[in-house]
Amino acid sequence: MLDRLTLSDFRNHDALSLAPGPGFVVLTGANGAGKTNVLEAVSLLAPGRGLRRAALAAMARQGGAGGWGVAARVAGVELGTGTQAPAPDRRIVRIQGAAATATGLTEWITPLWLTPATDRLFVEPAGERRRFLDRLVLALSPAHAGHASRYEAAMRERNRLLAGAHPADPEWLTALEARMAEHGAALDAARLETVALLAERLDAAPAGAFPHARLHLLGEPIQGDSFARALAMGRRRDAAAGRTLIGPHRADLAVIHREKAQAAALASTGEQKALLIGIVLAHAELVAERTGRAPVLLLDEVAAHLDPGRRAALFARLDGRGQTWMTGTEAALFADLSADATRIDL
């Protein structure tokens, strides 16, 4: 958990320092007060671009110096990330004051989030569900981020060579395809393991306010040597298409409402929200069990979109299970939380 959070020239906050306690951290205030910006800042204490997936330069406060900073103390360890004005698109990460990689942050904190934008997950293109799944995987397998970036880099270079005006060097293509096969197989294996573990956890969950979801990873299994051969055989096809048509970058996460035996995309808006919450809660419990450290949950405007029964069930499920940050415009939404919740009005 975080016991201190400091923002400098981040979004609308020129200088903000918070001292959250364990358990629930409730941020209230009018629209535009910067509640979601605080959650975004916490989400950046992890690999990736945070809960908005925004460009780094866009996070700097308008009228500020051009850079921004987010600092936190977690279990006595000082974590920090941000940019400097001369290089607004270059992210800096520090752990205990020393330069580090973003992947290094995963040793100390695991932020997980739900935002209003996630509500459309089941009806969005497959790429959105892949990104959602990869965030779940990353919480259990920090090496996943490295495999993903190396796979993408090799694929981009292969696509560039295939699209060139002159025939590409076959040996260089073979080397790139071998790299794609190595990292693609690791991506696929980690996704399959996470889906299997999460499916087991969801199946065992008691009946309650949040429906059970059944999960399946869609896509051809990725096995190193055979995938490399398939890539080699598909060079002409991929050159004509202008992109690589097979691989883990085309996988999808299928979600079924178990009680109704119905695809999540066909469920009502309220049911989709409840399915998502159930998945995230089960995943948070899985992360705590597998890593020995509860994740930091960031729930943006979730309480406002739940009926009173589901809201009470959510609070009960989260109570005592680590630090949970929640936002809302009305403090009354959180009146049923215990007195020791940290309440911050922005």
N, C-alpha and C positions, 0 to 999 in steps of 0.2 A: 504494500500500500504506500501511497504518497503521504508524507506528513508535512511537506512544504511544496508549493508550486509558485513560480515567479515568471511572469510574462513581461517582456520588454519590446515595445514597438511592434506588438503582434496584433494584427487585424485592428480592432478599434481600441485596444488597450495599450496606452503608452507605458504604464508601469502598474502592474497588478501583482500583489503578493497574497497568497491564500495559505491557511494552515488547516487543511482538512483532517478530520479525525478518522478512526476506523469505521467501518460500516457504511451507512448511507451519507452521501454528500449531496445536498439539494441546492440547486442554483435556481433562484426565481428572479423575475424582473420583466419589464415590458419587452415587447418585440424590439429588436435592435440593441438591447442592452449588452449583448456579447456573450450570452450563455453558451451557445453552440461553439463560439470561438474558444471558450475555455476547454470544452471537450475536445475540440480539434487539437489544441495545444497538447493535451495529454496523449492523444492518439499518435502524435508525432514522436513520442518516446518509444518508437518501434520502427522497424524497417518499413519503407514505403512512403507514400505521400499523405498519409492520414485519412481521416474519415471523409473529407471532401475531395480527395485526390487532386488538389489544386496545385498549380505551379508554385514553386518556392517564392518567386518574386511577388506573387499576388498576395502573400501572407503578410508582407511588410505594411505597417501602418501608413496610411496616406498622410503626408506632411511630416513623416518621421525621417530619420537619417538614411533610410534605404535598406537597412538590414533588420533582422529581428532575432529574438532569443527566447527560448523556453528552458527553464531550469527546474529541477525537482530533486527532492531528497527522498530516497527509497531505501528503507532498512539501513539508514546511516550512510548510504552511498550517494554521492553527488552526480547527477546525470544532467546533461545539457545538450541542446541542439539549436541550430539557427543558421543564419547567413550573415555575411558582411556586405556593406554597400558596394565595394568594388567588384564583388562577384555574387550578385543576387541570386544566381541559379546554382550555386555550389553550396551544398549542405555541409555543415560542420557538426561533428558529434564529439562530445567529450565525456569521459567517465573518470571521476575523481580528478578532474582537471587535465587529464592526458588525452591526446587525440585518439579516437577510436572509430570503429565502423558502426553503422546503424545496426548491423546484426549483433554486435556486442551488447546492445541494450537489452536483448532478449534474455540475458542471464539474470537481469534484475527486475524486469517488469513485463507483464503481458497485457496490454490493453485490448479489449474486445468491445465492439460497439454496434448499436442499432440506431439508425436515424430515420426520419420520415422518408428519405430517398430510398431506403432499403425496402420499403413497403411494396414496391413494384417488382421486387426481385423475381417473382415467379412468372411474370409476364414480359420481362425484359429479354433481350437477346441472350444467347448462351454465354457470351463473354462476361456478363455481369455475374452470373452464377459461378463461373470459374473463379473470378476474383474473390467472391464471397468464400468459396470453398478454400481457396489458397490462403486466405487469412486464417481460417480454422486450422489448416494444416500447419501453418507457420507457428502457431502457438504451441504445437506439439513437437515440431521438427524445425528448429531454427535454420538448419542447413537448406531448407526448401527454397528460401529466397535466393541463395547463391545458385542453386541448380536452375531456377527459373530464369535468372538474368543471363546465365551462360548459354542456356538453350536458346533464348530469344536472340542473343547476339550472334550465335552461329547461324540461326535461321535467317536473320536479316542479311548477313553476308552472303549466304547461299542464294537468297532471292536476288540480291544485287548482281551476283555473278551470272546467274541464269538469264537476267534481263539485259545483260550487256550486248553491245553491238558485235562483239567478237566471241567466238567459242571460249568457254571457260576452261581453265586448266583442270583436267579430270582428277589429277592427284589432289589438288587443293579442294575440289568438291568432295572427294572421298574423305578427306580429313575433316571437313566441316560436318559431313553426314555422320561420321563416327562420333564427333563431339555431340551432335544433336541426339544420337542414339544413347550415348552414355547419360547425359543429363535428362533426356526425355524419359528414359526408363526409371530414373530416380524420382522424377516428378510423379509419374504414374503410380509407382509403388507407394509413395507417401500419401497420395490422394486416396488410393484404395484402402490403405490401412486406417486412415482417419475416418473415412466413410463407414468402414466395418465397425470400428470402435464406437463411433457415434450412433450407428444404427442399433448396436447392442444396448447402449445406454438408453436410447429412446424406447426400445421395446420393453425394457424393464421398468420404465417410469410408471408410477401409479396413475390411474385415471384421475383427471382433475379438470381445472379450468382451461388447460392448454392441450389441444388435441395432439395425438401421436402422429409423428411424421415417419414415413418410410423413405429411406434414401438409397439411391443407386447412382453409380458413376457410369455415364454413357460414353461410349467410344471404344475403338479397337484397343485391346491390351498392347502395351508398348514393351516389346522384348528387344534388347539391345541389337543383336546381330541381324535379326529378321527385319527390324525397323530400318536399320542402315541399308539393307539390300532393297527394301521397298522404296526408300528415298532415291537410291541410285537408279532404279528402274523407272521412277516417275519424273526424272529430270525434264524430259520433253513436255510432259503434261503440265508440270509446274511452271515451266518457262512460258508456255502458252497462256496459262491462267494468271501469271504475274504474281503468284504466291504459292506457298507450300500447302497442299490440299490434304495432307494426312499428318497426324501427330497429336501430342497431348494438348497443343494449343487449340484444338477443336473439340475437346471433351466438354461434356455438359453434366450438370447435377440434376437428376430427376428427383422430385419430391412428391410424395403421395400422401394425401390425407387418409390415414389408415382406417379410421372408423367408417369413413364413407367410401373407401376404395376409389378415390377420385383424385385426379391430378390436382396439385395445389393451384395451378393456373386457373382451374375451373371453380375453385372455392370462392366464397364471398370475400369481400375486402376484410371484414372482421376476422374471418377464419384464417385468411392468409397472415394477418398480423399475429394471431395467436399461434399459428404454426411456426412462424419465425421466432417468436419469443421462446417457444418450447425448445427449438433447436439450439438457440443461443444459451439458454439456461442449462441444457444438458451438456453442451460443449464446455461451458464454464466449469461445471462439476467434473467433467472428464479431465480438463486441464489441471485442476486442483489435485485430483487423485493421481495423475500420471507424473506431475512435476513437483508435487509437494508445496506448491505456491498458488494461492488463489489469484485468478486474473483480476485486473481492474476493469469493471464493467462501466461503459459509457452509454447511457440510455437517453437519447435526445427526444424530448416531447413524447415519450412512450406512455406515461401515465394518463395524459390528456385524451388519448385515443382508446382507452380501455373503459369498459363499463365498471361500476363499483365492485362487482364480484370478482372480476378478473384482476382488477387493480389490487384488491386485498390479497388475492392469491399470489400475485407477483411479489408483493412486499413480504409475505410470509415465506415464500420460497427463497428469497434473497437474504433474509435476516440471518446474520451470523455467518455469512459465506463470503466474507471479504469486503473490499471497498467497492461501492456502487455509486457512481455519479449520475444524477438525474436532473433534468431541466423541466421547467414549466413556467407559464406566465402567472399562475395562481397558486399561492401558498396552500390554499385549502385542499388541493389535490393530495398533499402530503401530510395532512393533519393526523392520519392514523399511524404515522411512523413513530418510533419510540423517541423519548425525550433526548436521548444521547446522539441523535442524528445531527450532523453538521448542517446548519442552514445558513445560506449566504444569499443576500439580496444584492443584485448587481444594478 
